[in-house]
Amino acid sequence: MVTTLEATKSQQDVKLGRVLVVEDEELIRDMIAIALEEEGYDVIMAEDGRTALELACRSDEKGYPEIASLDLIILDLMLPYVNGLDLCRLIRHEGNSVPILMLSAKGSETDRVVGLEVGADDYLTKPFGMRELVARCRALLRRHRHAQPRSPESVLRFQDIALYSQECRVLVRGEEINLSPKEFRILELFISNPRRVWSREQLIERVWGPDFMGDSKTVDVHIRWLREKLELDPSHPEYLMTVRGFGYRFG
């Protein structure tokens, strides 16, 4: 059952955002909710993946998807019925760019990379401090709400690629491709600066923002996704080139 905690602040307080916490451990779920509500967030809780999935598929009184009203999702990796990875895949498959902070007792590099690959924006290993979790939530929301303005030029072109900034559309060899918001911003940055070499740190600062607390390997993951969508042969790229020891360049 999805539960909304009662607000403890006065009615004059402005909510900082609406957060869905999907966590099967009741104590952790309640502690996260209390910490976020004390900061001024509106919190919704789900105790398993199936309940969260029902929420994602539900519509509000105006007919809009309930998940569209969320500003942030805190998602446990290991959940009953539907696990966190599958939920994250579903949310991203539907084209929703809501920030996702994934929680897990598994702290290996492989687990973190898998979480980022399926679309999580950040990854926090259990046990964690509530101050760090709140700080990561603030950073995710800040980056999501204050995205850098796109290039004022309406169409950016490079060989067989056309990027329509104002329409958020990309054509490759005359065919439209679907890009996530992060993929679009990376490509826009590359195509605006052909042949410039970008380090991982520079890409993170320009695309994810200076407050990003995640792993720099998320850059490699997004580059691989872009290659799969742009290149005829991703293993032998023509557009997105690796400059060993430095980073990446376009063209």
C-alpha positions in Angstrom: 0.0 0.0 0.0 1.3 3.5 -0.9 1.4 5.8 2.1 1.9 9.6 2.3 3.3 10.8 5.6 1.5 13.7 7.3 3.4 17.0 7.0 4.9 18.1 10.3 5.8 21.6 9.2 3.4 24.6 9.1 1.1 25.1 6.1 3.2 28.1 5.2 6.2 25.9 4.4 6.8 25.3 0.7 7.5 21.7 -0.2 10.9 21.3 -1.9 9.7 18.4 -4.0 7.8 15.1 -4.2 9.9 12.0 -3.4 9.0 8.4 -3.8 10.9 6.1 -1.5 10.8 2.4 -2.6 12.3 0.3 0.2 11.2 -3.0 1.7 12.9 -2.6 5.1 10.4 -0.7 7.2 12.9 0.9 9.5 15.1 2.3 6.7 12.0 3.4 4.8 10.6 5.3 7.8 14.0 6.9 8.6 14.5 8.1 5.1 10.9 9.5 5.0 11.4 11.3 8.3 14.7 12.8 7.3 13.3 14.1 4.0 10.1 15.5 5.5 12.1 17.3 8.1 13.9 19.0 5.2 10.6 20.0 3.6 10.0 17.3 1.1 6.7 15.6 0.4 7.3 11.9 0.7 5.4 8.9 -0.7 6.4 5.4 0.3 6.2 2.0 -1.3 7.3 -1.2 0.4 7.9 -3.4 -2.7 8.4 -3.2 -6.4 4.9 -4.2 -7.3 3.4 -1.4 -5.4 5.8 1.1 -7.0 4.9 -0.3 -10.4 1.2 0.2 -9.7 2.0 3.8 -8.8 3.9 4.2 -12.0 0.9 3.0 -14.1 -1.7 4.9 -12.1 -3.2 8.2 -13.3 -4.2 11.2 -11.1 -7.6 12.9 -11.1 -6.6 14.9 -14.2 -5.6 11.9 -16.2 -1.8 12.4 -16.0 0.5 9.5 -15.0 1.1 9.6 -11.2 4.8 9.1 -11.7 5.0 12.4 -13.7 4.3 14.3 -10.5 7.4 13.0 -8.8 10.6 15.0 -8.5 12.8 12.2 -7.3 12.8 8.5 -6.7 14.9 6.7 -4.0 14.9 3.1 -5.2 16.2 0.0 -3.3 18.0 -2.5 -5.6 16.7 -5.7 -3.9 12.9 -5.5 -3.7 10.1 -8.2 -3.5 8.1 -9.0 -6.6 9.8 -6.5 -9.0 13.4 -5.6 -8.3 14.9 -2.1 -8.5 16.8 -2.7 -11.7 13.7 -3.7 -13.6 11.8 -0.7 -12.2 14.5 1.6 -13.3 14.5 0.1 -16.8 10.8 0.5 -17.0 10.8 4.2 -15.9 13.6 5.0 -18.4 11.9 3.0 -21.2 8.8 5.1 -20.8 11.0 8.2 -21.4 10.7 9.6 -17.8 13.8 11.5 -16.8 12.9 11.8 -13.1 16.2 11.6 -11.0 16.7 8.1 -9.5 18.9 7.5 -6.5 19.5 3.7 -6.2 20.2 2.1 -2.8 21.9 -1.2 -2.3 23.8 -3.3 0.3 25.9 -4.4 -2.7 28.8 -2.0 -3.0 31.0 -3.6 -5.7 32.0 -1.7 -8.8 30.0 -4.1 -11.0 26.8 -3.4 -9.0 27.3 0.3 -9.3 28.0 0.2 -13.0 24.9 -2.0 -13.6 22.7 0.4 -11.6 24.0 3.4 -13.7 23.7 1.4 -17.0 19.9 0.9 -16.5 19.4 4.6 -15.9 20.0 5.5 -12.2 21.5 8.9 -11.7 23.3 8.1 -8.5 24.1 5.1 -6.3 24.4 4.9 -2.5 25.7 1.9 -0.6 24.1 0.7 2.6 24.7 1.5 5.4 24.6 5.2 4.8 24.1 8.4 6.8 20.9 10.3 6.5 22.9 13.6 6.1 24.6 12.1 3.0 21.4 10.8 1.6 19.7 14.2 2.0 22.7 15.9 0.4 22.6 13.6 -2.6 18.9 14.3 -3.0 19.5 18.0 -2.9 22.2 17.7 -5.5 20.1 15.5 -7.8 17.2 17.9 -7.7 19.4 20.9 -8.2 21.0 19.4 -11.3 17.7 18.3 -12.7 15.9 21.6 -12.2 18.8 23.9 -13.3 19.9 22.2 -16.4 22.3 24.3 -18.5 20.6 26.2 -21.4 21.0 24.6 -24.7 22.7 26.2 -27.7 20.7 29.1 -29.1 21.3 27.8 -32.6 18.2 25.8 -33.7 20.0 23.1 -35.8 23.5 21.7 -35.2 24.9 19.5 -37.9 27.9 17.2 -38.2 28.2 15.0 -41.3 25.2 12.7 -41.2 23.9 14.0 -37.8 21.4 16.8 -37.3 20.5 18.0 -33.8 17.5 20.2 -33.3 18.1 21.9 -30.0 14.7 23.6 -29.5 12.8 20.4 -30.5 15.1 18.0 -28.6 15.3 15.8 -31.8 18.2 14.1 -33.4 18.4 12.7 -36.9 21.1 10.2 -37.9 21.4 9.4 -41.6 17.9 10.8 -42.0 16.4 8.6 -39.3 15.2 10.0 -36.0 16.7 8.4 -32.9 15.6 8.4 -29.3 18.0 9.9 -26.8 17.7 10.3 -23.0 18.1 13.8 -21.7 21.7 13.1 -20.6 22.6 11.5 -24.0 21.1 14.5 -25.8 23.1 17.0 -23.7 26.3 15.1 -24.2 25.8 15.0 -28.0 24.8 18.6 -28.1 28.1 19.5 -26.2 30.1 17.3 -28.6 28.6 18.5 -31.8 28.9 22.2 -30.7 32.7 21.6 -30.1 33.9 19.1 -32.8 37.3 17.6 -32.3 37.7 19.0 -28.9 38.9 16.5 -26.3 36.8 16.3 -23.2 37.9 14.5 -20.0 35.4 12.6 -17.9 35.6 15.3 -15.2 34.8 18.0 -17.7 31.9 16.1 -19.1 30.5 15.5 -15.6 30.8 19.2 -14.7 29.1 20.3 -18.0 26.4 17.7 -18.2 25.8 16.4 -14.6 26.9 19.5 -12.8 29.6 20.3 -10.2 27.5 18.7 -7.4 27.5 15.3 -8.9 28.5 12.7 -6.3 28.4 9.5 -8.4 31.0 7.5 -10.2 32.8 8.9 -13.2 32.2 5.6 -15.0 28.7 6.9 -15.7 30.3 8.9 -18.5 31.7 5.7 -20.1 28.2 4.1 -19.8 26.5 7.1 -21.6 29.2 7.2 -24.3 28.6 3.5 -25.0 24.9 4.1 -25.3 25.4 7.0 -27.7 27.7 4.9 -29.9 25.1 2.2 -30.1 22.6 4.8 -31.4 24.9 6.9 -33.6 27.5 4.5 -35.1 27.1 2.0 -37.9 29.6 -0.2 -36.0 29.9 0.8 -32.4 33.1 -1.2 -31.9 34.8 0.9 -34.6 33.3 4.4 -34.1 33.4 7.2 -36.6 31.9 9.9 -34.5 32.6 9.3 -30.8 36.3 8.6 -30.5 38.3 7.6 -27.4 41.5 9.5 -26.8 43.4 7.2 -24.5 44.7 8.8 -21.4 42.6 12.0 -22.0 38.9 11.3 -22.6 36.6 11.6 -25.7 36.3 13.7 -28.8 33.6 14.0 -31.5 34.8 13.6 -35.1 
